[in-house]
Amino acid sequence: MAQAFQLFEEDYQIINTTLARLLTESNARIVLLVDRSGQLISSHGDTSNLDSTAFASLSAGNFAATSALAKILGQDEFSVLFHQGEKESIHISVVQSRVILVVVFDNRTSLGLVRLRVKKSLEELSNVFENIFSKLGAVQNVGLDESFSSVAESEIDNLFRD
């Protein structure tokens, strides 16, 4: 069962500064930080036309499904996922095995720039979360919360309800 973790105010400020810088420097539309159970930690960018809660939950579910595929192939997990759409694309990466960084971008930027800026941000976020986990004495490699699948199913049902 995934354990919830606390964010300390100073760490939360660093996280938000890092996400805001990533949004600006990558020219992305939206940046979200999500825990592996699907809970939204923080978001930056224009989320007015986005159900952030559902998006966070589905991003975690996507990452969990892809991690299961990686295990079938003998990998621990895939640390980066990329989904290319006609108008928008999504870059997903893992931070310290417990947190997922999601970047939504369009044709105003390139995958190369997003990857470059994400790499820098991942280093900063990894340091922050390493600090948080050491403060809490948390175990970093924890699976998904038992309630995750019911929450994900509910979100999917809500999205596709007529």
Steps between C-alpha positions, in 0.01 A plus 500: 500500500637843408567722794394861482782742554509849639636797316675757708431864411857574394508187282163584346629846407807348330277254314273779377797713393644205308168424330442864406850522351446174308172634360666822382831359375343209310216715362259229615128553555463316830730338754362272772663316786305192607569234759490138387159451658358766264476793740584837349783667692535817293423636155610799294369636174154543356289224655168682451385248236647199678359283776829493691380236746398257226811579297725433802324173577512380141867602467586285802293215356677536166835489675396195705384313188822580319702391803320164487594470131861578590501221759374254240800600289734453796545871575443660840295770329518749216609828654367715215178476297408707198164527327484698179169643392390696197482827693646425842748255644578371846839430655490300825797421721554358846665684789652298785280195419194658667409813310406556137581815303256562213567761231229582246627689197396596150672603176633824656791292629685180413543165671874565511459823695248341736732205566796731563308718746336200668843346558615810689174517696520131591838558662359784708183312591696184584706696749188649657323165531810325626508765772128455574530121518801519727313744728209260518706183505278380217561197289540621142396192303137452594225359277168657410237566763236225528224749431670623184322268258154593633586872479637457146193301392272766643688775317485306174125441547447871565696595187302272269155536655236603245 
